[in-house]
Amino acid sequence: MGNAVAGMDSDLPKRLFEEGAEPLGDKINKCARMSILKVLANNIASEYAEVKRDPLFANIMAIHENRLHFSAKMVHSFLTRQLVTAKKHELWFVFARRPLRFSLQEFHAVTGLKCIDDGNSDLNNWVDDGGFWSRLLKSRGKISLEMIRKKHIKEANKWTRLDRLRLVYFCVAGLLMAVDEKTWVSHDYIKLIMDFDKLRAYPWGLRCFDHLVKGVIKARSELSNPISYVLEGFAYALQIWIMEAIPDCGILLGKKLNAADHIFPRCANWSGAARAGFVEIINLENAVLKTGLVYCYISSAGNMDVIDSAEFTWNDEMRDERVDMMKELIGSNYD
């Protein structure tokens, strides 16, 4: 499997950048900024704690609570190690000449978010309770996470408790569907937080994953930018997947809170400063090339145990015979 990408070039996906020619840079302007959770915890502690206990977003909030930091260098290194395929709903990368897939299956293993759209989230109907969010919807007012940081959080003590709970849910949703914090947030998300049953029924995993994939693809043309580039979507999921798929990367960036195999979801099981320089990453890749372990697929049940779960298929996915060939080589442990 070690040379599955290096050999048989004409039949396999090409690298986005040639091996050894990946641009170095760590100025990722990631839109998912966990610091919004600290703002909430400091200003509306009771409501923040209540949402943190709700299984809906508890594991996402645990990333912040466990103090897992973001490694721009590691994520950038992987973004420059993409394989270009025709796939719309999965990303392929290469590390130590081994291909790795980041699909909805891997995303679900990391986040535990709901990835099936069963049609139980009606966004058209909502109940006007006369509160802050109702007034915003009726007036078609605009709101952004930046406005929440600078203005609304300071006024939330005068809101109803229910509206403060909605504020916390809204901000976590903003992390998952991250765009620039100055961007006006769709009223669809406000309608969701008006009804907590609808909020919990929403396929957050499906929507969040698709948004992240689009963000990664959108950033491809900017990876050589020497100043910075924007990465939309919940980038922490990508980093935690890297840490799980390549155990040596996990050791470099952080520490598992529970050493047991196959904790689900995986995002709540890490802490760490996530400090890694490019020299360390390159040295690690060379070490993995010789003796390291790489899991090309992961799932909620384990590593390399499920390849294509019917639960995570897309009706509009594009077939790519180069990817099919690569998966055959992975399956035969091609070296």
N, C-alpha and C positions, 0 to 999 in steps of 0.2 A: 504493500500500500504506500510505502514511503515515496515512491516515484510515480504515483498514480497521476499526478498533474504534470510532472516533468516529462514523462514519456508519452508516446503516441499522440504527439501534439495536434495533429490534424483532426483527431476524433474527440478531443477534450476541450472544455472551456478555456479561454485565454485569460491570463492575468490582466487586471486593470493597469498595472505597472509591471515592467519586467523585474524579475528577481534581482534584488540588490540595487534597484533604481527607484525604490519607493521614496517619495518625498518626505522629509522629516519636518515635523511641525506639531505643536501642541496647543495652538491658539484656537481651540474649538469654542465657538460661541454657542454652547449647548442651551437649548431653550428650556429644558427641564431643570429648574433651579430649586433644589430641596430647601433652600433657606426660607421659602414661603411658609414651610411648616413650623419653623422656629418662630416666625412672626405670629402665627396663629396661637402657638403654645404659650407665648408670652403675653398675649392680649386677651384671649378667650379660652383660658386653660380648661374650664369645665367642659365646654362643648368639644374642644380638641380631644380631651381624654375620652369622651363618650364615643366619638367617631372612631377613635383608635381601637376601641373595644368591638366595634362592628366588624364582623369577618369580611365584609365587602372589600374594604381597603386596608385592613389591618396589616397585611403582609407588605404592602407598598410603603406604608408609614413606618414599618419596622426597619426599613433601610436607613431612614433618617435616625430613628431611635437608637439603632445599633452602631451608628456613626461610621457607616461605610462611606468613604470618600470616593470621588470620581477621579479616574486616571485618564486625563486627556491624551497622554502619550500612548497608553495601551490601546485605547479606542481608536485613536488616529492610526496607529500601526496596523490595526486590523482593517480599517476602512481602506487603507492603501494596499491591502492584500486580498482584495475582492477578486472573485472570478466573474467574468461577464457572461451571463446566460440570457436566455429568452424568458426565464421565469418571471412572473409578475408578483408572486406571493411567497417567495423564499429567496434568501440570500445565501451565496456560497463564498467561502473564504479559503485561503490556503495558508497554513502555518507549518513550518518545518517540512514543506513539500507534501503536506497531508491536507486533503480537502475536508472542510467542516461545513455543515449546513445549519443555517439559522432560519427555521420555518415556524409556523404557528405551533407546531408540536413542541419545539424547543422553548418558544416564548411562554407557552402555558406551563411547562415544567418550571420555568424561572419564576413566573408571577402568580400562577394559580388563578388568574382572572378568567371569567366566563368567556368561552370562545365559540359558543353556539348561539346563533340568532334564532330564537323560537318565536319571534314576533310579539312578545309580551310587553313591549315598551311603546305605548301610544304617546306620541309627542304632541298631538293636536289638542288634547283636552287637559286643562289644569284648573284648579280651584283658586279663585281670588280670595285671599284671606286678609287683604288690606295692608300687608306688610311690605318691607323693602323690596323683595323680589317681585311681588305682585305688581307693585307700582312701576317697577322697571319694565316689566313685560307690557303692561298696559300703555305706557308712554313710549314704548319702543326705544327706551334709553340704551345707551352704550356702556359697556363695562369691560375692563381689562384687568389682568393680574397686577399691572403696575398701579392702576387706580386703587385697587384693594390695598396694596402696600402703603401708598402715600395718603390715602384719604379714608376709605371705608372702614378699615380696621380700627381707626381711631374713633369712629362713630358707632361701632357695633355694640357698645355697651348700652346704647339706647334702643337697640332693636329687640324684637322678641327673641326668646331663647330658641325657638324653632328656626328663625331666620339666621341665627348665629350657627346653628348646626348645618344649615344649608350652605353657609359660607365656607365651612370646613370641607364639606363634600365637594363644593364647587372648585375649591383650590386644588384638591387632590386630583379631581378630574382634569383640571388645567395642567397638572404635571404629566398625566398620562397622555394627553392630547397636545403636548407642548408645542407652542409656537412662540414667536417673540412676545415678551410680556406687554408690549405696547399695543399688540393686536387686539381688536375688539373680539370678544368671545361670542360665539353663536348663541342665540336665544334658545336653541334646542337643549343646550345643557342646563339652562335655567329652568326650562319646563321639566326636565328630568328631576332636578332637586326639589321641585314642588311636591313630588309624590315619592316617598322613599321606597315604596314597593316597586314602582316603575324603575327607579334608580338602581335597585338591586337586581332587577330582571334584565337590565341592559347588557348587551354583550361587550363589555369593556375590553376584554382580551382581544376579541376580533377587531374592533375598531382601533384600539391602541397599537396593535401589531401592524396593521395595514398602514397606519399613519407613520410609524417608525420606518418601515420599509421604504415608503415614499420619501421620507426625509433623508435616508441613507443614499438612495439613488439620486436625489436632488443635489446632494453635497458632492457627488463624484467629480463634477467639473471644477470644483473649488479646492480640491485636496492639495493642489500644488501652490495655493495662495500663500505667500510668505508671511502675510499679516494675520489673517484669521478667516474662518468660514463658519457658517451657521449650520447647526445640526438640529433639525426639528424632530420631535418625537421623544419617547421615554428612553433616553440613551443609557440609563442605569441598567435596564434589562439586557442590553447588548453587552455591557461590561460584565455583569454577573454570569451571563452565558459563557463568555470567554473564560472566566475563572472556573466554571464547572467543566467545560469541555476540554480544557487543558489544565489539569491539576497543578502543574508547575506555575502557571500564571496565577492561580488562586493563592498559592503559597507566597508568591512574590508580592501580591497586592493586599492580602488580608489574612484573616484567620476565621476558620469555621467555629461557630458557637457550639455546635453539636457535631461530634466526629462521626456519628452514625451514618451509614450509607443511605443515600437516596432520601434525604429530607425533602418533603414537599409542602409548599413550594420552596424553591431554593433561595429566593431573594431574602428571606427572613433569617438566613443562617450564616450571614457574613458580617464581620466588622473589619475595620482596618483603615490605615491612612492612605492606602493605594498609591504609594510613591514608587515610581519606576522610571528610570531614565532610558533613553534610546539604546545606550550601550548595554544596559542590563537586559533589555528586551531582545536585542540582537544576540547577545550571548546565550540567553535562555533558549532562543529559537535554535541555535546551533546545538545546544545540549539536548533539546527535545528531538532534534533530527537523528541523534545517535541512540539515545536510550529512553527518551521520554514517552509519556502516554498521551494519546489524543483520542477523544471520543467524537467521532464524526456525527453521531446522532445522540441526542439525549431525550428522555421522556419523563413523565411524572412518576413512572415506575422504576426507572433506572437508566443505565448508560448502555447504548448499543443493543438494547433489547427490542426496541420497536423502531422500524424504519419508516413505514408509511401508515399511520393510523387513519382509518376511514373517518374518524371524528374530526380530522383537521384538513379535509380536502376542500378544494375550491373548484366550483363548476367552470369557472372561466380561466383556469390555469393553463398556461401554454406548455405544450410538450416540447422537450428539447432532448434530442437523442444523444447529445454530448453529455448531458447530465445523467441520462440513463446509463451510458457507458461508464461514467465515473462511479456511479453507484454499484454497477456490476464489479468493477475493480475493487471497490471497498469491500464488497461482499465476499470476494475471493481472496481477500488479504493480499492483493497484488503488491509486489515489491520490485 
